[in-house]
């Protein structure tokens, strides 16, 4: 999931540099949502970790 967030961030940066502001905005929004979702899932799994 973090890999997908980084991928969309790179797409947003490239699209912004080329001038496609609509695609850049959409890709950066998707990257932000995926990153926040990754952080939430990481924290949940960290605090409810299973002990062996």
C-alpha positions as a LaTeX table, in Angstrom:
\begin{tabular}{lrrr}
\hline
Residue & $x$ (\AA) & $y$ (\AA) & $z$ (\AA) \\
\hline
Unk1 & 0.00 & 0.00 & 0.00 \\
Unk2 & 2.87 & 2.33 & 0.75 \\
Unk3 & 4.35 & 1.43 & $-2.62$ \\
Unk4 & 1.14 & 2.46 & $-4.35$ \\
Unk5 & 1.14 & 5.77 & $-2.48$ \\
Unk6 & 4.69 & 6.47 & $-3.63$ \\
Unk7 & 3.76 & 5.49 & $-7.19$ \\
Unk8 & 0.84 & 7.93 & $-7.26$ \\
Unk9 & 3.07 & 10.62 & $-5.73$ \\
Unk10 & 5.60 & 10.16 & $-8.53$ \\
Unk11 & 2.81 & 10.27 & $-11.12$ \\
Unk12 & 1.54 & 13.49 & $-9.56$ \\
Unk13 & 4.98 & 15.10 & $-9.62$ \\
Unk14 & 5.59 & 14.14 & $-13.25$ \\
Unk15 & 2.11 & 15.25 & $-14.34$ \\
Unk16 & 2.53 & 18.54 & $-12.50$ \\
Unk17 & 5.89 & 19.18 & $-14.14$ \\
Unk18 & 4.46 & 18.48 & $-17.59$ \\
Unk19 & 1.42 & 20.66 & $-16.99$ \\
Unk20 & $-1.43$ & 18.24 & $-16.50$ \\
Unk21 & $-2.84$ & 19.86 & $-13.39$ \\
Unk22 & $-6.04$ & 17.80 & $-13.29$ \\
Unk23 & $-4.20$ & 14.49 & $-13.34$ \\
Unk24 & $-1.64$ & 15.79 & $-10.87$ \\
Unk25 & $-4.33$ & 16.86 & $-8.44$ \\
Unk26 & $-6.16$ & 13.56 & $-8.66$ \\
Unk27 & $-2.97$ & 11.51 & $-8.27$ \\
Unk28 & $-1.81$ & 13.54 & $-5.27$ \\
Unk29 & $-5.21$ & 13.12 & $-3.61$ \\
Unk30 & $-5.07$ & 9.36 & $-4.14$ \\
Unk31 & $-1.51$ & 9.29 & $-2.78$ \\
Unk32 & $-2.58$ & 11.19 & 0.35 \\
Unk33 & $-5.53$ & 8.86 & 0.97 \\
Unk34 & $-3.39$ & 5.75 & 0.53 \\
Unk35 & $-0.69$ & 7.11 & 2.84 \\
Unk36 & $-3.19$ & 7.96 & 5.59 \\
Unk37 & $-4.79$ & 4.53 & 5.21 \\
Unk38 & $-1.35$ & 2.94 & 5.45 \\
Unk39 & $-0.57$ & 4.87 & 8.64 \\
Unk40 & $-3.88$ & 3.92 & 10.25 \\
Unk41 & $-3.46$ & 0.24 & 9.40 \\
Unk42 & 0.15 & 0.29 & 10.57 \\
Unk43 & $-0.77$ & 1.82 & 13.92 \\
Unk44 & $-3.64$ & $-0.62$ & 14.43 \\
Unk45 & $-1.40$ & $-3.58$ & 13.67 \\
Unk46 & 1.36 & $-2.16$ & 15.89 \\
Unk47 & $-0.86$ & $-1.73$ & 18.95 \\
Unk48 & $-2.77$ & $-4.98$ & 18.48 \\
Unk49 & 0.29 & $-7.01$ & 17.58 \\
Unk50 & 0.22 & $-10.70$ & 18.19 \\
Unk51 & 2.71 & $-12.19$ & 20.59 \\
Unk52 & 4.16 & $-15.58$ & 19.78 \\
\hline
\end{tabular}
